[in-house]
């Protein structure tokens, strides 16, 4: 007996994580994305940080608890997850921000300048103090999404990026993971603007994500392969769908330069902005309406919380199973 036929709308991190989870439980899964490719929305521009303890600085306890198994899930599905922890630093003038961050988090070690250099030799002499969260990791979102697509196809699932929308009547369940596009169905969903740069710099080497604190615009710099770094801002309360602004670009570039002056010679590969979906409490949730299940509101926690939320979706479709 074959499993239920499931249509997943949206091939971002929520959609692809749900697709693989459901297929691993025996479902016949079809993913459709009208954007024309894997990760056509906000997931393509994510940082890919698997950092439950760092996120606790601004996220409620539910987010922390639901994300504790995230690193293990990604390791079991993606080959190049990096487990090197997270480093949090602040310029000398913003040292109070580092103390505030520490008061709101746990599972970290406070490092001095010598210890910072031991972890990140290229940051020698740049910072006097840092917080090191050793139990965290990160993944390249674009590689991860493509790896999930391969896993889905190995399980007999399919992805569809062309043609008219598939008829939900042809499926037993529909899982809607369309992000901000679902605002008509989810009235309390709102957009959160985020900006990011991709830089290539052969003169800087980092081994883990570095968060640099600032009272107004804290940023993170995430290393990727081939001397590429993703520089991203935290979320901005805005429905602005324009491309990245001059101001945001300058602030992100300034943050990279403050981390290390060699970024002044970096090549700008991409400069992007987009809207991520969020509910009023900024907690992603699963909502069932008949045979349609909505997984949305991922906010800034897409890669961190999607494995747990995908399990919740699977528990609805496969009640009583050990998911």
VMD Tcl script that draws the C-alpha trace (Angstrom):
set ca {
  {0.00 0.00 0.00}
  {1.41 3.36 -1.04}
  {1.53 6.30 1.30}
  {-0.58 9.44 1.02}
  {-0.09 11.73 -1.97}
  {1.11 15.09 -0.76}
  {1.50 18.37 -2.62}
  {3.94 20.79 -1.03}
  {3.71 24.36 -2.23}
  {7.00 26.19 -1.94}
  {10.55 24.90 -2.36}
  {12.22 26.97 0.34}
  {13.68 25.51 3.49}
  {10.28 24.87 5.13}
  {8.94 23.16 2.02}
  {12.00 21.04 1.29}
  {12.49 19.99 4.91}
  {8.83 18.97 5.10}
  {9.07 17.17 1.76}
  {12.01 15.03 2.85}
  {10.52 14.32 6.29}
  {7.20 13.21 4.77}
  {8.88 11.13 2.05}
  {10.99 9.39 4.69}
  {7.71 8.40 6.35}
  {6.44 6.81 3.15}
  {4.48 9.64 1.52}
  {4.42 10.25 -2.23}
  {5.58 13.87 -2.31}
  {5.43 16.46 -5.06}
  {6.93 19.90 -4.46}
  {5.81 22.77 -6.67}
  {7.30 26.25 -6.65}
  {6.01 28.95 -8.97}
  {9.29 30.83 -8.55}
  {10.85 28.47 -11.04}
  {13.58 26.86 -8.95}
  {14.62 25.57 -5.54}
  {14.81 28.38 -2.99}
  {13.30 31.12 -5.12}
  {12.30 33.09 -2.01}
  {13.89 34.13 1.26}
  {15.68 30.82 1.91}
  {18.19 31.50 -0.87}
  {19.46 34.55 1.00}
  {19.63 33.03 4.48}
  {22.71 32.79 6.65}
  {22.28 29.08 7.36}
  {23.35 29.41 10.99}
  {22.33 26.55 13.28}
  {22.68 28.56 16.45}
  {20.02 27.87 19.08}
  {22.01 29.37 21.96}
  {22.89 32.59 20.15}
  {19.31 33.03 18.97}
  {18.14 32.81 22.58}
  {19.39 36.38 22.96}
  {16.20 37.64 21.32}
  {14.02 34.55 20.81}
  {11.56 33.01 23.32}
  {12.36 29.74 25.08}
  {10.13 27.81 22.68}
  {12.43 28.63 19.79}
  {15.47 27.46 21.74}
  {13.89 24.19 22.83}
  {12.50 23.40 19.38}
  {15.86 24.00 17.72}
  {18.11 21.85 19.90}
  {17.94 18.87 17.53}
  {18.33 20.98 14.40}
  {22.08 20.50 14.01}
  {21.72 16.73 14.27}
  {18.95 16.70 11.63}
  {20.98 18.71 9.15}
  {24.05 16.55 9.72}
  {22.02 13.48 8.84}
  {20.79 15.04 5.58}
  {23.55 17.34 4.33}
  {27.19 16.32 3.94}
  {28.90 19.66 4.49}
  {27.44 20.91 7.77}
  {30.23 22.64 9.70}
  {30.35 22.21 13.47}
  {32.76 24.91 14.53}
  {30.58 26.95 16.87}
  {29.71 30.66 16.72}
  {31.83 33.62 17.75}
  {30.25 36.84 19.03}
  {32.37 40.00 19.12}
  {31.88 43.73 19.48}
  {34.03 46.77 18.67}
  {35.59 48.39 21.72}
  {32.97 51.15 21.78}
  {30.17 48.54 21.89}
  {31.58 46.28 24.60}
  {28.43 46.78 26.74}
  {26.48 45.04 23.96}
  {28.64 41.95 24.45}
  {27.84 41.88 28.16}
  {24.14 42.30 27.42}
  {24.27 39.44 24.89}
  {25.93 37.21 27.46}
  {23.30 37.94 30.10}
  {20.56 36.78 27.74}
  {22.23 33.58 26.53}
  {23.98 30.48 27.85}
  {26.25 27.63 26.73}
  {29.13 29.95 25.87}
  {32.70 30.58 26.98}
  {34.10 34.09 27.40}
  {37.36 34.44 25.46}
  {40.22 36.87 25.82}
  {42.28 38.27 22.96}
  {44.72 35.33 22.98}
  {41.91 32.78 22.87}
  {40.18 34.64 20.04}
  {43.38 34.45 18.02}
  {43.63 30.71 18.72}
  {40.18 30.21 17.20}
  {40.43 32.77 14.41}
  {44.05 33.70 13.65}
  {42.99 36.39 11.17}
  {41.26 38.28 13.97}
  {44.49 38.68 15.94}
  {44.57 42.05 17.66}
  {41.08 42.98 16.50}
  {39.03 42.28 19.66}
  {39.80 42.05 23.36}
  {36.84 39.87 24.34}
  {34.38 37.49 22.66}
  {31.72 34.91 23.43}
  {32.23 31.45 21.94}
  {29.23 29.11 21.52}
  {30.98 25.83 20.82}
  {27.86 23.68 20.32}
  {26.60 25.50 17.23}
  {27.16 25.06 13.51}
  {26.27 26.36 10.08}
  {25.43 25.21 6.59}
  {25.45 26.79 3.15}
  {21.70 27.28 2.49}
  {21.94 26.91 -1.27}
  {23.91 23.69 -1.14}
  {21.61 22.40 1.60}
  {18.43 23.03 -0.38}
  {19.86 21.27 -3.43}
  {20.94 18.36 -1.22}
  {17.38 18.05 0.09}
  {16.08 18.00 -3.47}
  {18.42 15.10 -4.28}
  {17.32 13.28 -1.14}
  {13.66 13.77 -2.05}
  {14.20 12.34 -5.53}
  {16.09 9.37 -4.07}
  {12.95 8.71 -2.00}
  {10.75 8.78 -5.10}
  {9.51 12.37 -4.75}
  {9.53 15.04 -7.42}
  {9.91 18.79 -7.83}
  {7.90 20.82 -10.35}
  {8.93 24.33 -11.39}
  {7.05 24.88 -14.65}
  {3.46 24.79 -15.83}
  {0.18 25.66 -14.18}
  {-0.41 25.17 -10.44}
  {-1.18 21.55 -9.66}
  {-4.73 20.68 -8.68}
  {-4.99 20.05 -4.91}
  {-7.87 17.65 -5.59}
  {-5.32 15.25 -7.05}
  {-3.64 14.91 -3.66}
  {-4.60 13.66 -0.22}
  {-2.91 16.58 1.54}
  {-1.56 20.00 0.67}
  {1.26 21.51 2.73}
  {1.52 25.25 2.08}
  {5.02 26.61 2.67}
  {4.77 29.66 0.43}
  {6.00 32.21 2.96}
  {4.89 35.79 2.52}
  {2.74 34.78 -0.49}
  {0.27 33.17 1.94}
  {-0.77 36.46 3.55}
  {-4.28 36.21 2.09}
  {-4.81 32.89 3.86}
  {-2.93 33.82 7.06}
  {-4.14 37.28 8.00}
  {-1.65 37.88 10.82}
  {1.39 37.13 8.67}
  {3.69 40.08 8.06}
  {6.86 40.75 6.11}
  {10.26 41.27 7.72}
  {12.87 42.83 5.49}
  {16.40 41.49 5.47}
  {19.47 42.56 3.52}
  {22.57 40.57 2.63}
  {25.82 40.71 0.69}
  {27.99 37.99 -0.73}
  {31.66 38.96 -0.77}
  {34.72 37.14 -2.07}
  {37.88 37.93 -0.16}
  {40.98 35.75 -0.41}
  {42.82 37.73 2.26}
  {40.55 36.73 5.16}
  {39.88 33.26 6.49}
  {37.20 32.51 9.07}
  {36.26 29.07 10.38}
  {32.83 29.86 11.82}
  {30.10 32.52 11.75}
  {31.06 35.72 13.52}
  {28.33 37.94 14.95}
  {29.37 41.52 15.46}
  {27.21 43.44 17.88}
  {26.05 47.01 17.50}
  {23.13 48.72 19.26}
  {21.37 49.55 16.00}
  {22.42 47.08 13.34}
  {24.09 43.88 14.59}
  {25.38 41.82 11.68}
  {26.81 38.38 11.03}
  {29.58 37.26 8.70}
  {29.33 33.63 7.64}
  {32.19 31.88 5.79}
  {31.40 29.76 2.76}
  {33.51 27.84 0.27}
  {35.91 29.47 -2.20}
  {36.73 32.52 -0.06}
  {33.10 33.68 -0.07}
  {31.45 35.35 2.92}
  {27.80 36.08 3.52}
  {27.22 39.35 5.39}
  {23.69 39.73 6.72}
  {21.68 42.09 8.86}
  {19.13 41.18 11.47}
  {15.47 41.63 10.59}
  {13.94 45.06 9.89}
  {10.24 45.71 10.50}
  {9.23 46.65 6.98}
  {7.17 45.44 4.02}
  {9.54 47.22 1.64}
  {10.12 45.00 -1.40}
  {12.70 47.21 -3.10}
  {16.21 46.06 -3.82}
  {18.88 46.63 -1.19}
  {19.38 50.31 -0.34}
  {22.57 52.33 -0.42}
  {22.39 52.79 3.34}
  {22.06 49.06 4.04}
  {24.88 48.27 1.62}
  {27.17 50.79 3.30}
  {26.35 49.49 6.77}
  {27.01 45.89 5.83}
  {30.26 46.78 4.08}
  {31.33 48.87 7.06}
  {30.64 45.94 9.38}
  {32.79 43.64 7.25}
  {35.57 46.25 7.18}
  {35.34 46.72 10.95}
  {35.75 42.97 11.42}
  {38.82 42.99 9.19}
  {40.23 45.81 6.98}
  {41.13 43.32 4.25}
  {37.44 43.24 3.32}
  {38.05 46.66 1.72}
  {39.45 44.78 -1.27}
  {36.68 42.17 -1.37}
  {34.70 41.51 -4.53}
  {30.94 42.08 -4.20}
  {29.25 39.05 -5.73}
  {25.67 39.77 -4.69}
  {23.69 42.48 -2.91}
  {20.12 41.44 -2.15}
  {17.10 42.22 -0.01}
  {13.90 40.31 0.59}
  {10.92 39.73 2.84}
  {10.73 36.89 5.31}
  {7.37 35.87 6.77}
  {6.65 36.36 10.47}
  {3.72 36.08 12.86}
  {3.20 38.65 15.64}
  {5.15 36.56 18.17}
  {7.92 35.75 15.64}
  {7.45 32.02 16.26}
  {6.95 29.75 13.23}
  {3.84 27.65 13.45}
  {1.88 24.84 11.84}
  {-1.82 25.39 11.19}
  {-4.26 22.83 9.82}
  {-7.33 23.77 7.79}
  {-8.99 20.56 6.63}
  {-6.61 18.76 4.29}
  {-4.39 21.82 3.97}
  {-1.55 22.36 6.43}
  {0.18 25.72 6.60}
  {3.80 25.88 7.75}
  {4.79 29.52 7.85}
  {6.17 32.46 9.81}
  {9.74 31.17 9.77}
  {11.04 34.70 10.56}
  {14.83 34.42 10.93}
  {14.65 30.80 12.09}
  {14.09 28.96 8.80}
  {17.05 26.59 8.89}
  {17.05 26.40 12.66}
  {13.39 25.46 13.19}
  {12.26 23.81 9.95}
  {13.22 20.26 11.05}
  {11.05 20.51 14.17}
  {8.14 22.11 12.35}
  {8.37 19.50 9.58}
  {8.00 16.82 12.27}
  {4.83 18.56 13.44}
  {3.46 18.43 9.89}
  {4.33 14.73 9.68}
  {2.58 14.06 13.00}
  {-0.66 15.43 11.56}
  {-0.48 13.30 8.41}
  {0.82 10.21 10.20}
  {-0.90 10.30 13.61}
  {0.47 7.81 16.07}
  {3.72 7.29 14.23}
  {7.05 7.83 15.95}
  {8.31 10.76 13.86}
}
mol new
graphics top color blue
foreach p $ca { graphics top sphere $p radius 0.5 }
foreach p [lrange $ca 0 end-1] q [lrange $ca 1 end] { graphics top cylinder $p $q radius 0.2 }
display resetview
